Amino acid sequence: METWKDLVGKWVVALVSGGLDSTTIVKWLSSRGVRVLALTVDLGQPDESDMEDIPRRMKAAGAEEAILIDGKNRLAKDAMKVIHAQAFHEGGYWNTTGIARMSAVSVALSEIQKREIKTVVHGATGRGNDQVRFELGFAMLDPKIQIYAPWRKRDFLKEFGGRREMIEYCQNHCLEVSTTIKKPYSTDSNLCGLTHEAGKLEFLNTPTDFVNFIMCVHPKDAPDKEETVLIVFENGVPVGINGHGLDLVNIFLELNKIAGRNGVGILDVVENRRVGIKSRGIYEAPGVTLLGRAYAKMLELILDRERRKSFEIISRKLADVVYEGEWFSPLASDLLAVTENIAKMVTGVVVFKLYKGNIFFASADARHSLYDPERSSMEKIGEFNHEDSQGYLNIAGVTARAMAHAGLAHKS
């Protein structure tokens, strides 16, 4: 799709979050005669006080139709697969935005196909990862869909050099947007986490606490008292917190509250985007951080030495797959087959104590644990015979001695 003129009089589906970019793009296209269906996927965005109000705002911006689709269950399930794989990106970022884009594509696609609309509009910039995630997602699931990306079109870029021009444009048209010149950074959110970036955050002399935290409190403002949290897993799925059974969506929401009020899950990272540039993101992911740590503790108990090595390789590769928008690829399916198979064996309980941004281990019990305190003990108990190690060392030393005789041993 070359220009907006190719879309005049035609229907397009605009994937919108209700923010500055969404409002600007919907107004800009509709004022040129493009028939816009504004589609918002409800992913439990914590920075939105009323998700039901987004369709109203999009209609005010010129959309002929605006709908809201519930995607919270899909995101929770997808996010658990990320946790199962421990698929966090550079610096410990839990891929909360990346997996949310994949969930949104999945949920939106059925509505788009039902209406037989062939063009999808998104507000991702030409510098970022989201354009890749959206477009690869649709290309893999329905290659007939065409993409119109305003941020890669010359006529749009001529009018909007950046966020300042978009803010002024919306103000001139009396459109509601929360972003202002005085708050020049962008926030993207879902029930798994928030991403703060752009504006003053692009300068490294802007501290982490420049942003207004939404899901977390700053650790210094957290209570001066430890809080204990108990998480129960059944076949890889968290099913209860502190003795209360909850469905998966509410597991995430409850852990967001618990970890958030204790300052857990704030991260400041300069990372490598897929397009080749570095970017800075300040992330809040309280529940995912806590749940990810709990699942990691279970893996410590059930994975033997060789499976652990293989898991680490798969984990890092799957983190790239999520970050770079290849969630629907055969490679992702292959990798997930391994991590989801391991997840079936994760049943047990993990207890942590939270204090001012820290997560302290308290106890754990796993049905399939390989850990045995008697076998591991340095005391004279258990079934392990220390004398057996002599034969092992004799065999292991064969290659070591051969290296020495051949002059291959490295002497630093």
ABEGO torsion letter per residue (X at the ends): XABAAAABGBBBBBBBAGBAAAAAAAAAAAAAGBBBBBBBBBAGBAABABAAAAAAAAAAAGBABBBBBBAAAAAAAAAAAAAAAGBBBBGGBAGAAAAAAAAAAAAAAAAAAAAGBABBBBABBAABAAAAAAAAAAAAABAABBBBBAAABAAAAAABABAAAAAAAAAAAGBBBABBAABBBBBBBBAAEBBBBEEAAABAABBAAABBBAABBBAAABBABBBBBBBBBBGGBBABBGGBBBBAAAAAAAAAAAAAAAGBGBBBBBBBBAAGBBBBBBBBBAAAAAAAAAAAAAAAAABBAAAAAAAAAAAAAAAAAAAAGAAABAAAAAAAAAAAAAAAABBEBBBBBBBGGBBBBABBBBAABABBAAAABABBBEABBAAAAAAAAAAAAAAAAAAAAAGABBBX
